[in-house]
């Protein structure tokens, strides 16, 4: 069992609410990182892949 709220809290503490865009959820970031590593592609390419592929979303 994964305690998502614990991870989310630690992850959210890194970001400031006053500066920049709000952070994406921990689950979304972790999913993108897993896909990126599996496919062996760059950050820019993974964003493009996720945006264009409903299966990855």
C-alpha distance matrix in Angstrom:
0.0 3.8 6.5 9.1 11.8 12.1 12.6 14.8 16.9 17.6 18.5 20.6 22.5 24.1 26.0 29.0 29.6 33.3 33.5 32.8 30.6 27.3 24.2 22.0 18.4 15.9 14.2 17.8 18.9 16.0 16.8 20.5 20.1 18.5 21.2 23.8 23.1 23.0 26.3 27.8 29.4 30.3 28.8 31.6 31.1 27.4 28.3 31.0 29.0 26.2 29.0 31.0 28.4 26.6 24.4 22.9 22.6
3.8 0.0 3.8 5.7 8.8 9.0 8.9 11.2 13.4 14.1 14.7 17.0 18.9 20.3 22.2 25.3 26.0 29.7 29.8 29.1 27.0 23.7 20.6 18.6 15.0 12.3 11.0 14.8 15.5 12.9 14.1 17.6 17.2 16.1 19.0 21.3 20.8 21.2 24.4 25.6 26.9 27.5 25.7 28.5 28.4 24.7 25.4 28.4 26.6 23.9 26.6 28.8 26.6 25.0 23.1 21.1 20.6
6.5 3.8 0.0 3.8 5.6 5.7 6.9 8.9 10.4 11.6 12.9 14.6 16.3 18.3 20.1 22.9 23.5 27.2 27.7 27.4 25.4 22.0 19.1 17.6 14.0 11.6 11.3 15.1 15.8 13.8 15.7 18.9 18.6 18.2 21.1 23.1 22.9 23.7 26.7 27.7 28.7 28.8 26.6 29.3 29.7 26.0 26.2 29.4 28.1 25.1 27.5 30.1 28.2 26.5 25.1 23.0 21.9
9.1 5.7 3.8 0.0 3.8 5.5 5.2 6.0 8.5 10.1 10.4 11.9 14.2 16.0 17.4 20.2 20.5 24.3 24.6 24.0 21.9 18.4 15.6 13.9 10.2 8.1 7.9 11.6 12.5 11.1 12.9 16.0 16.1 16.2 18.8 20.7 21.0 22.0 24.7 25.8 26.3 26.1 23.7 26.2 26.7 23.1 22.9 26.2 25.1 21.9 24.1 26.9 25.2 23.6 22.5 20.2 18.9
11.8 8.8 5.6 3.8 0.0 3.8 5.5 4.9 6.0 8.7 9.7 10.2 12.1 14.7 15.9 18.2 18.4 22.2 22.9 22.9 21.0 17.3 14.9 14.0 10.5 9.2 10.1 13.5 14.3 13.7 15.8 18.4 18.7 19.3 21.8 23.4 23.9 25.3 27.7 28.6 28.8 28.2 25.5 27.9 28.8 25.3 24.7 28.1 27.4 24.1 25.9 28.9 27.6 25.9 25.2 23.0 21.2
12.1 9.0 5.7 5.5 3.8 0.0 3.8 5.4 5.2 6.4 8.6 10.0 10.9 13.3 15.4 18.0 18.8 22.5 23.1 23.3 21.9 18.5 15.8 15.4 12.3 10.1 11.7 15.1 14.9 14.0 16.7 19.2 18.7 19.4 22.4 23.6 23.6 25.3 27.9 28.4 28.8 28.1 25.5 28.3 29.4 26.0 25.7 29.3 28.7 25.7 27.7 30.8 29.5 28.2 27.3 24.8 23.4
12.6 8.9 6.9 5.2 5.5 3.8 0.0 3.8 5.4 5.3 6.0 8.5 10.0 11.5 13.6 16.7 17.9 21.4 21.4 21.3 19.8 16.6 13.5 12.8 9.9 7.0 9.0 12.1 11.5 10.4 13.5 15.7 15.0 15.9 18.9 19.9 20.0 21.8 24.4 24.7 25.1 24.4 21.8 24.6 25.7 22.4 22.3 25.9 25.3 22.5 24.7 27.8 26.6 25.6 24.7 21.9 20.7
14.8 11.2 8.9 6.0 4.9 5.4 3.8 0.0 3.8 5.6 5.1 5.9 8.5 10.3 11.4 14.2 14.8 18.5 18.8 18.5 16.8 13.3 10.5 10.0 7.1 5.4 8.0 10.6 10.5 10.7 13.4 15.2 15.3 16.7 19.3 20.2 21.0 22.9 24.9 25.4 25.2 24.2 21.3 23.7 25.0 21.7 21.0 24.5 24.3 21.3 22.9 26.2 25.4 24.2 23.8 21.1 19.3
16.9 13.4 10.4 8.5 6.0 5.2 5.4 3.8 0.0 3.8 5.5 5.2 6.2 9.1 10.6 12.8 13.6 17.3 18.0 18.5 17.4 14.0 11.8 12.3 10.0 8.9 11.8 14.2 13.7 14.1 17.1 18.6 18.4 20.1 22.7 23.4 24.0 26.1 28.2 28.4 28.2 26.9 23.8 26.3 27.9 24.8 24.0 27.6 27.7 24.7 26.1 29.6 28.9 27.8 27.6 24.8 23.0
17.6 14.1 11.6 10.1 8.7 6.4 5.3 5.6 3.8 0.0 3.8 5.6 5.3 7.1 9.8 12.6 14.4 17.7 17.8 18.4 17.8 14.9 12.2 13.1 11.3 9.3 12.5 14.7 13.3 13.4 16.9 18.1 17.2 19.0 21.9 22.1 22.4 24.8 27.0 26.7 26.7 25.3 22.4 25.2 26.9 24.0 23.5 27.3 27.4 24.8 26.5 30.0 29.4 28.7 28.3 25.2 23.8
18.5 14.7 12.9 10.4 9.7 8.6 6.0 5.1 5.5 3.8 0.0 3.8 5.5 5.7 7.7 11.1 12.9 16.2 15.7 15.7 14.8 12.0 8.9 9.7 8.4 6.6 10.2 11.7 10.0 10.7 14.1 14.9 14.2 16.5 19.1 19.0 19.7 22.3 24.1 23.8 23.4 21.9 18.9 21.5 23.3 20.5 19.9 23.6 23.9 21.4 23.0 26.4 26.1 25.7 25.4 22.2 20.8
20.6 17.0 14.6 11.9 10.2 10.0 8.5 5.9 5.2 5.6 3.8 0.0 3.8 5.4 5.7 8.3 9.4 13.0 13.1 13.4 12.5 9.4 7.2 8.9 8.1 8.0 11.6 12.7 11.6 13.2 16.2 16.7 16.7 19.2 21.3 21.4 22.5 25.1 26.6 26.4 25.6 23.7 20.4 22.5 24.6 21.9 20.6 24.3 25.0 22.2 23.2 26.9 26.9 26.2 26.5 23.4 21.5
22.5 18.9 16.3 14.2 12.1 10.9 10.0 8.5 6.2 5.3 5.5 3.8 0.0 3.8 5.5 7.6 9.6 12.7 13.1 14.3 14.3 11.7 10.1 12.4 11.9 11.4 15.1 16.3 14.7 16.1 19.3 19.8 19.3 21.8 24.2 23.9 24.8 27.5 29.1 28.6 27.9 25.8 22.6 24.9 27.2 24.8 23.6 27.3 28.2 25.6 26.7 30.3 30.4 29.9 30.1 26.9 25.1
24.1 20.3 18.3 16.0 14.7 13.3 11.5 10.3 9.1 7.1 5.7 5.4 3.8 0.0 3.8 6.9 9.9 12.4 11.7 12.6 13.1 11.3 9.3 11.9 12.3 11.5 15.3 15.9 13.6 15.2 18.5 18.3 17.5 20.4 22.7 21.8 22.7 25.8 27.1 26.2 25.3 23.0 19.8 22.1 24.7 22.6 21.6 25.3 26.4 24.2 25.3 28.9 29.2 29.2 29.5 26.0 24.6
26.0 22.2 20.1 17.4 15.9 15.4 13.6 11.4 10.6 9.8 7.7 5.7 5.5 3.8 0.0 3.8 6.6 9.0 8.2 9.0 9.5 7.9 6.8 10.2 11.5 11.9 15.6 15.5 13.6 16.0 18.9 18.3 18.1 21.3 23.1 22.2 23.6 26.6 27.5 26.8 25.4 22.9 19.4 21.1 23.9 22.0 20.3 23.9 25.4 23.1 23.6 27.4 28.1 28.0 28.8 25.5 23.6
29.0 25.3 22.9 20.2 18.2 18.0 16.7 14.2 12.8 12.6 11.1 8.3 7.6 6.9 3.8 0.0 3.8 5.5 5.6 7.8 9.1 8.1 8.8 12.5 14.1 15.1 18.7 18.4 16.9 19.6 22.2 21.5 21.7 24.9 26.4 25.5 27.2 30.2 30.9 30.1 28.5 25.7 22.2 23.4 26.5 24.8 22.7 26.1 27.9 25.6 25.7 29.5 30.5 30.3 31.4 28.3 26.1
29.6 26.0 23.5 20.5 18.4 18.8 17.9 14.8 13.6 14.4 12.9 9.4 9.6 9.9 6.6 3.8 0.0 3.8 5.8 7.5 8.0 6.6 8.7 12.2 13.8 15.7 19.0 18.5 17.7 20.6 22.9 22.3 23.1 26.2 27.4 26.8 28.8 31.5 32.1 31.8 29.9 27.3 23.5 24.4 27.3 25.5 23.1 26.3 28.1 25.6 25.2 29.0 30.1 29.6 31.0 28.2 25.6
33.3 29.7 27.2 24.3 22.2 22.5 21.4 18.5 17.3 17.7 16.2 13.0 12.7 12.4 9.0 5.5 3.8 0.0 3.8 6.8 8.7 8.9 11.5 15.1 17.2 19.1 22.4 21.6 20.6 23.7 25.9 24.9 25.6 28.9 29.9 29.0 31.1 34.0 34.2 33.7 31.5 28.6 24.9 25.4 28.6 27.3 24.7 27.6 29.9 27.6 26.9 30.7 32.2 31.9 33.6 30.7 28.2
33.5 29.8 27.7 24.6 22.9 23.1 21.4 18.8 18.0 17.8 15.7 13.1 13.1 11.7 8.2 5.6 5.8 3.8 0.0 3.8 6.9 8.3 10.5 14.1 16.8 18.5 21.7 20.5 19.0 22.3 24.4 23.0 23.5 27.0 27.9 26.6 28.7 31.7 31.7 30.9 28.6 25.5 21.9 22.3 25.7 24.7 22.1 25.1 27.5 25.6 24.9 28.7 30.3 30.5 32.1 29.1 26.9
32.8 29.1 27.4 24.0 22.9 23.3 21.3 18.5 18.5 18.4 15.7 13.4 14.3 12.6 9.0 7.8 7.5 6.8 3.8 0.0 3.8 6.6 8.8 12.0 15.2 17.2 20.0 18.2 16.9 20.4 22.1 20.4 21.2 24.8 25.2 23.9 26.4 29.2 28.9 28.3 25.8 22.6 19.0 19.1 22.4 21.5 18.7 21.5 24.1 22.3 21.4 25.1 26.9 27.2 29.0 26.0 23.8
30.6 27.0 25.4 21.9 21.0 21.9 19.8 16.8 17.4 17.8 14.8 12.5 14.3 13.1 9.5 9.1 8.0 8.7 6.9 3.8 0.0 3.8 6.4 9.0 12.4 14.9 17.4 15.3 14.6 18.2 19.6 17.9 19.4 22.7 22.9 22.0 24.8 27.2 27.0 26.8 24.3 21.5 17.7 17.7 20.6 19.4 16.4 19.1 21.5 19.4 18.4 22.1 23.8 23.9 25.8 22.9 20.5
27.3 23.7 22.0 18.4 17.3 18.5 16.6 13.3 14.0 14.9 12.0 9.4 11.7 11.3 7.9 8.1 6.6 8.9 8.3 6.6 3.8 0.0 3.8 6.6 9.3 12.0 14.6 13.1 12.8 16.3 17.8 16.8 18.3 21.4 22.0 21.6 24.1 26.5 26.7 26.8 24.7 22.3 18.5 19.0 21.5 19.6 16.9 20.0 21.8 19.1 18.6 22.4 23.5 23.1 24.7 21.9 19.3
24.2 20.6 19.1 15.6 14.9 15.8 13.5 10.5 11.8 12.2 8.9 7.2 10.1 9.3 6.8 8.8 8.7 11.5 10.5 8.8 6.4 3.8 0.0 3.8 6.4 8.6 11.4 10.1 9.3 12.6 14.4 13.7 14.8 17.9 18.8 18.5 20.7 23.2 23.7 23.7 22.0 19.8 16.1 17.2 19.6 17.3 15.1 18.5 19.9 17.2 17.4 21.2 21.9 21.6 22.7 19.6 17.3
22.0 18.6 17.6 13.9 14.0 15.4 12.8 10.0 12.3 13.1 9.7 8.9 12.4 11.9 10.2 12.5 12.2 15.1 14.1 12.0 9.0 6.6 3.8 0.0 3.8 6.5 8.4 6.6 6.6 10.1 11.2 10.8 12.5 15.2 15.9 16.1 18.6 20.5 21.1 21.7 20.1 18.4 14.8 16.0 17.7 15.0 12.9 16.3 17.1 14.1 14.6 18.3 18.6 18.1 19.0 16.0 13.7
18.4 15.0 14.0 10.2 10.5 12.3 9.9 7.1 10.0 11.3 8.4 8.1 11.9 12.3 11.5 14.1 13.8 17.2 16.8 15.2 12.4 9.3 6.4 3.8 0.0 3.8 5.5 5.3 6.4 8.7 10.0 10.9 12.5 14.4 15.7 16.6 18.6 20.2 21.4 22.3 21.3 20.1 16.8 18.5 19.7 16.5 15.0 18.4 18.5 15.2 16.3 19.7 19.3 18.3 18.6 15.9 13.5
15.9 12.3 11.6 8.1 9.2 10.1 7.0 5.4 8.9 9.3 6.6 8.0 11.4 11.5 11.9 15.1 15.7 19.1 18.5 17.2 14.9 12.0 8.6 6.5 3.8 0.0 3.8 5.5 5.2 6.0 8.5 9.9 10.5 12.2 14.2 15.2 16.4 18.2 20.0 20.6 20.2 19.3 16.3 18.7 19.7 16.3 15.7 19.2 18.9 16.0 17.8 21.0 20.2 19.4 19.1 16.1 14.5
14.2 11.0 11.3 7.9 10.1 11.7 9.0 8.0 11.8 12.5 10.2 11.6 15.1 15.3 15.6 18.7 19.0 22.4 21.7 20.0 17.4 14.6 11.4 8.4 5.5 3.8 0.0 3.8 5.5 5.1 6.0 8.6 9.8 10.5 12.2 14.1 15.4 16.4 18.3 19.6 19.4 19.2 16.6 18.8 19.1 15.5 15.1 18.3 17.3 14.2 16.3 19.2 17.8 16.7 16.0 13.2 11.8
17.8 14.8 15.1 11.6 13.5 15.1 12.1 10.6 14.2 14.7 11.7 12.7 16.3 15.9 15.5 18.4 18.5 21.6 20.5 18.2 15.3 13.1 10.1 6.6 5.3 5.5 3.8 0.0 3.8 5.5 5.2 6.2 8.6 10.0 10.7 12.2 14.3 15.5 16.6 17.9 17.1 16.7 13.9 15.6 15.9 12.4 11.6 14.7 14.0 10.8 12.7 15.7 14.8 14.0 13.9 10.8 9.1
18.9 15.5 15.8 12.5 14.3 14.9 11.5 10.5 13.7 13.3 10.0 11.6 14.7 13.6 13.6 16.9 17.7 20.6 19.0 16.9 14.6 12.8 9.3 6.6 6.4 5.2 5.5 3.8 0.0 3.8 5.4 5.1 6.2 8.7 10.0 10.4 12.3 14.2 15.4 16.0 15.2 14.3 11.4 13.7 14.6 11.2 10.8 14.4 14.1 11.6 13.7 16.9 16.3 16.3 16.1 12.5 11.6
16.0 12.9 13.8 11.1 13.7 14.0 10.4 10.7 14.1 13.4 10.7 13.2 16.1 15.2 16.0 19.6 20.6 23.7 22.3 20.4 18.2 16.3 12.6 10.1 8.7 6.0 5.1 5.5 3.8 0.0 3.8 5.5 5.1 6.2 8.7 9.8 10.6 12.3 14.3 15.0 15.2 15.0 12.9 15.7 15.9 12.4 13.1 16.4 15.3 13.0 15.8 18.5 17.2 17.2 16.0 12.6 12.5
16.8 14.1 15.7 12.9 15.8 16.7 13.5 13.4 17.1 16.9 14.1 16.2 19.3 18.5 18.9 22.2 22.9 25.9 24.4 22.1 19.6 17.8 14.4 11.2 10.0 8.5 6.0 5.2 5.4 3.8 0.0 3.8 5.4 5.2 6.2 8.5 10.0 10.6 12.3 14.0 14.1 14.6 12.8 15.0 14.5 10.7 11.6 14.4 12.6 10.2 13.3 15.5 13.8 13.6 12.2 8.9 9.1
20.5 17.6 18.9 16.0 18.4 19.2 15.7 15.2 18.6 18.1 14.9 16.7 19.8 18.3 18.3 21.5 22.3 24.9 23.0 20.4 17.9 16.8 13.7 10.8 10.9 9.9 8.6 6.2 5.1 5.5 3.8 0.0 3.8 5.5 5.1 6.0 8.6 9.9 10.6 11.7 11.0 11.1 9.1 11.2 10.9 7.2 8.1 11.1 9.9 7.9 11.0 13.4 12.4 13.2 12.4 8.6 9.1
20.1 17.2 18.6 16.1 18.7 18.7 15.0 15.3 18.4 17.2 14.2 16.7 19.3 17.5 18.1 21.7 23.1 25.6 23.5 21.2 19.4 18.3 14.8 12.5 12.5 10.5 9.8 8.6 6.2 5.1 5.4 3.8 0.0 3.8 5.5 5.0 6.1 8.5 9.9 10.1 10.2 10.3 8.8 11.9 11.8 8.6 10.4 13.5 12.3 11.2 14.4 16.6 15.6 16.7 15.5 11.8 12.8
18.5 16.1 18.2 16.2 19.3 19.4 15.9 16.7 20.1 19.0 16.5 19.2 21.8 20.4 21.3 24.9 26.2 28.9 27.0 24.8 22.7 21.4 17.9 15.2 14.4 12.2 10.5 10.0 8.7 6.2 5.2 5.5 3.8 0.0 3.8 5.4 5.3 6.1 8.6 9.8 10.9 12.2 11.6 14.5 13.5 10.2 12.5 15.0 13.0 11.9 15.5 17.1 15.3 16.2 14.1 10.8 12.6
21.2 19.0 21.1 18.8 21.8 22.4 18.9 19.3 22.7 21.9 19.1 21.3 24.2 22.7 23.1 26.4 27.4 29.9 27.9 25.2 22.9 22.0 18.8 15.9 15.7 14.2 12.2 10.7 10.0 8.7 6.2 5.1 5.5 3.8 0.0 3.8 5.5 5.1 6.1 8.3 8.9 10.7 10.4 12.6 10.8 7.5 10.2 12.0 9.5 8.9 12.7 13.7 11.9 13.3 11.3 8.0 10.4
23.8 21.3 23.1 20.7 23.4 23.6 19.9 20.2 23.4 22.1 19.0 21.4 23.9 21.8 22.2 25.5 26.8 29.0 26.6 23.9 22.0 21.6 18.5 16.1 16.6 15.2 14.1 12.2 10.4 9.8 8.5 6.0 5.0 5.4 3.8 0.0 3.8 5.6 5.3 5.8 5.7 7.1 7.3 9.9 8.4 5.8 9.1 11.0 9.4 9.8 13.1 14.4 13.5 15.5 14.2 10.7 12.9
23.1 20.8 22.9 21.0 23.9 23.6 20.0 21.0 24.0 22.4 19.7 22.5 24.8 22.7 23.6 27.2 28.8 31.1 28.7 26.4 24.8 24.1 20.7 18.6 18.6 16.4 15.4 14.3 12.3 10.6 10.0 8.6 6.1 5.3 5.5 3.8 0.0 3.8 5.5 4.9 7.0 9.0 9.9 13.0 11.6 9.5 12.8 14.7 12.9 13.4 16.9 17.9 16.7 18.5 16.6 13.4 15.8
23.0 21.2 23.7 22.0 25.3 25.3 21.8 22.9 26.1 24.8 22.3 25.1 27.5 25.8 26.6 30.2 31.5 34.0 31.7 29.2 27.2 26.5 23.2 20.5 20.2 18.2 16.4 15.5 14.2 12.3 10.6 9.9 8.5 6.1 5.1 5.6 3.8 0.0 3.8 5.6 8.3 11.2 12.5 14.9 12.7 10.5 14.0 15.2 12.6 13.2 16.9 17.3 15.4 17.1 14.7 12.0 15.1
26.3 24.4 26.7 24.7 27.7 27.9 24.4 24.9 28.2 27.0 24.1 26.6 29.1 27.1 27.5 30.9 32.1 34.2 31.7 28.9 27.0 26.7 23.7 21.1 21.4 20.0 18.3 16.6 15.4 14.3 12.3 10.6 9.9 8.6 6.1 5.3 5.5 3.8 0.0 3.8 5.6 9.1 11.0 12.7 9.9 8.6 12.3 12.7 10.1 11.8 15.1 15.0 13.6 16.1 14.2 11.6 14.8
27.8 25.6 27.7 25.8 28.6 28.4 24.7 25.4 28.4 26.7 23.8 26.4 28.6 26.2 26.8 30.1 31.8 33.7 30.9 28.3 26.8 26.8 23.7 21.7 22.3 20.6 19.6 17.9 16.0 15.0 14.0 11.7 10.1 9.8 8.3 5.8 4.9 5.6 3.8 0.0 3.8 7.1 9.8 11.9 9.7 9.2 13.0 13.8 12.1 13.9 17.0 17.3 16.5 19.2 17.6 14.8 17.6
29.4 26.9 28.7 26.3 28.8 28.8 25.1 25.2 28.2 26.7 23.4 25.6 27.9 25.3 25.4 28.5 29.9 31.5 28.6 25.8 24.3 24.7 22.0 20.1 21.3 20.2 19.4 17.1 15.2 15.2 14.1 11.0 10.2 10.9 8.9 5.7 7.0 8.3 5.6 3.8 0.0 3.8 6.8 8.3 6.1 6.5 10.0 10.6 9.7 11.9 14.5 15.0 15.0 18.0 17.1 14.1 16.5
30.3 27.5 28.8 26.1 28.2 28.1 24.4 24.2 26.9 25.3 21.9 23.7 25.8 23.0 22.9 25.7 27.3 28.6 25.5 22.6 21.5 22.3 19.8 18.4 20.1 19.3 19.2 16.7 14.3 15.0 14.6 11.1 10.3 12.2 10.7 7.1 9.0 11.2 9.1 7.1 3.8 0.0 3.8 5.4 5.2 6.3 8.8 10.0 10.4 12.3 14.2 15.4 16.1 19.1 18.8 15.6 17.2
28.8 25.7 26.6 23.7 25.5 25.5 21.8 21.3 23.8 22.4 18.9 20.4 22.6 19.8 19.4 22.2 23.5 24.9 21.9 19.0 17.7 18.5 16.1 14.8 16.8 16.3 16.6 13.9 11.4 12.9 12.8 9.1 8.8 11.6 10.4 7.3 9.9 12.5 11.0 9.8 6.8 3.8 0.0 3.8 5.5 5.3 6.5 8.8 10.0 10.8 12.4 14.5 15.5 17.9 18.1 14.6 15.5
31.6 28.5 29.3 26.2 27.9 28.3 24.6 23.7 26.3 25.2 21.5 22.5 24.9 22.1 21.1 23.4 24.4 25.4 22.3 19.1 17.7 19.0 17.2 16.0 18.5 18.7 18.8 15.6 13.7 15.7 15.0 11.2 11.9 14.5 12.6 9.9 13.0 14.9 12.7 11.9 8.3 5.4 3.8 0.0 3.8 5.6 5.4 6.5 8.8 10.2 10.8 12.6 14.4 17.2 18.1 14.9 15.6
31.1 28.4 29.7 26.7 28.8 29.4 25.7 25.0 27.9 26.9 23.3 24.6 27.2 24.7 23.9 26.5 27.3 28.6 25.7 22.4 20.6 21.5 19.6 17.7 19.7 19.7 19.1 15.9 14.6 15.9 14.5 10.9 11.8 13.5 10.8 8.4 11.6 12.7 9.9 9.7 6.1 5.2 5.5 3.8 0.0 3.8 5.4 5.0 6.1 8.6 9.8 10.6 11.9 15.1 15.6 12.8 14.2
27.4 24.7 26.0 23.1 25.3 26.0 22.4 21.7 24.8 24.0 20.5 21.9 24.8 22.6 22.0 24.8 25.5 27.3 24.7 21.5 19.4 19.6 17.3 15.0 16.5 16.3 15.5 12.4 11.2 12.4 10.7 7.2 8.6 10.2 7.5 5.8 9.5 10.5 8.6 9.2 6.5 6.3 5.3 5.6 3.8 0.0 3.8 5.3 4.9 6.0 8.4 9.8 10.3 12.9 13.0 9.8 11.1
28.3 25.4 26.2 22.9 24.7 25.7 22.3 21.0 24.0 23.5 19.9 20.6 23.6 21.6 20.3 22.7 23.1 24.7 22.1 18.7 16.4 16.9 15.1 12.9 15.0 15.7 15.1 11.6 10.8 13.1 11.6 8.1 10.4 12.5 10.2 9.1 12.8 14.0 12.3 13.0 10.0 8.8 6.5 5.4 5.4 3.8 0.0 3.8 5.5 5.3 6.0 8.6 10.0 12.3 13.4 10.3 10.4
31.0 28.4 29.4 26.2 28.1 29.3 25.9 24.5 27.6 27.3 23.6 24.3 27.3 25.3 23.9 26.1 26.3 27.6 25.1 21.5 19.1 20.0 18.5 16.3 18.4 19.2 18.3 14.7 14.4 16.4 14.4 11.1 13.5 15.0 12.0 11.0 14.7 15.2 12.7 13.8 10.6 10.0 8.8 6.5 5.0 5.3 3.8 0.0 3.8 5.6 5.1 6.2 8.5 11.5 13.0 10.7 11.2
29.0 26.6 28.1 25.1 27.4 28.7 25.3 24.3 27.7 27.4 23.9 25.0 28.2 26.4 25.4 27.9 28.1 29.9 27.5 24.1 21.5 21.8 19.9 17.1 18.5 18.9 17.3 14.0 14.1 15.3 12.6 9.9 12.3 13.0 9.5 9.4 12.9 12.6 10.1 12.1 9.7 10.4 10.0 8.8 6.1 4.9 5.5 3.8 0.0 3.8 5.5 5.3 5.9 9.2 9.9 7.6 9.2
26.2 23.9 25.1 21.9 24.1 25.7 22.5 21.3 24.7 24.8 21.4 22.2 25.6 24.2 23.1 25.6 25.6 27.6 25.6 22.3 19.4 19.1 17.2 14.1 15.2 16.0 14.2 10.8 11.6 13.0 10.2 7.9 11.2 11.9 8.9 9.8 13.4 13.2 11.8 13.9 11.9 12.3 10.8 10.2 8.6 6.0 5.3 5.6 3.8 0.0 3.8 5.5 5.3 7.2 8.2 5.4 5.8
29.0 26.6 27.5 24.1 25.9 27.7 24.7 22.9 26.1 26.5 23.0 23.2 26.7 25.3 23.6 25.7 25.2 26.9 24.9 21.4 18.4 18.6 17.4 14.6 16.3 17.8 16.3 12.7 13.7 15.8 13.3 11.0 14.4 15.5 12.7 13.1 16.9 16.9 15.1 17.0 14.5 14.2 12.4 10.8 9.8 8.4 6.0 5.1 5.5 3.8 0.0 3.8 5.9 7.5 10.0 8.3 7.4
31.0 28.8 30.1 26.9 28.9 30.8 27.8 26.2 29.6 30.0 26.4 26.9 30.3 28.9 27.4 29.5 29.0 30.7 28.7 25.1 22.1 22.4 21.2 18.3 19.7 21.0 19.2 15.7 16.9 18.5 15.5 13.4 16.6 17.1 13.7 14.4 17.9 17.3 15.0 17.3 15.0 15.4 14.5 12.6 10.6 9.8 8.6 6.2 5.3 5.5 3.8 0.0 3.8 6.6 9.1 8.6 8.7
28.4 26.6 28.2 25.2 27.6 29.5 26.6 25.4 28.9 29.4 26.1 26.9 30.4 29.2 28.1 30.5 30.1 32.2 30.3 26.9 23.8 23.5 21.9 18.6 19.3 20.2 17.8 14.8 16.3 17.2 13.8 12.4 15.6 15.3 11.9 13.5 16.7 15.4 13.6 16.5 15.0 16.1 15.5 14.4 11.9 10.3 10.0 8.5 5.9 5.3 5.9 3.8 0.0 3.8 5.4 5.6 6.6
26.6 25.0 26.5 23.6 25.9 28.2 25.6 24.2 27.8 28.7 25.7 26.2 29.9 29.2 28.0 30.3 29.6 31.9 30.5 27.2 23.9 23.1 21.6 18.1 18.3 19.4 16.7 14.0 16.3 17.2 13.6 13.2 16.7 16.2 13.3 15.5 18.5 17.1 16.1 19.2 18.0 19.1 17.9 17.2 15.1 12.9 12.3 11.5 9.2 7.2 7.5 6.6 3.8 0.0 3.8 5.4 4.9
24.4 23.1 25.1 22.5 25.2 27.3 24.7 23.8 27.6 28.3 25.4 26.5 30.1 29.5 28.8 31.4 31.0 33.6 32.1 29.0 25.8 24.7 22.7 19.0 18.6 19.1 16.0 13.9 16.1 16.0 12.2 12.4 15.5 14.1 11.3 14.2 16.6 14.7 14.2 17.6 17.1 18.8 18.1 18.1 15.6 13.0 13.4 13.0 9.9 8.2 10.0 9.1 5.4 3.8 0.0 3.8 5.4
22.9 21.1 23.0 20.2 23.0 24.8 21.9 21.1 24.8 25.2 22.2 23.4 26.9 26.0 25.5 28.3 28.2 30.7 29.1 26.0 22.9 21.9 19.6 16.0 15.9 16.1 13.2 10.8 12.5 12.6 8.9 8.6 11.8 10.8 8.0 10.7 13.4 12.0 11.6 14.8 14.1 15.6 14.6 14.9 12.8 9.8 10.3 10.7 7.6 5.4 8.3 8.6 5.6 5.4 3.8 0.0 3.8
22.6 20.6 21.9 18.9 21.2 23.4 20.7 19.3 23.0 23.8 20.8 21.5 25.1 24.6 23.6 26.1 25.6 28.2 26.9 23.8 20.5 19.3 17.3 13.7 13.5 14.5 11.8 9.1 11.6 12.5 9.1 9.1 12.8 12.6 10.4 12.9 15.8 15.1 14.8 17.6 16.5 17.2 15.5 15.6 14.2 11.1 10.4 11.2 9.2 5.8 7.4 8.7 6.6 4.9 5.4 3.8 0.0
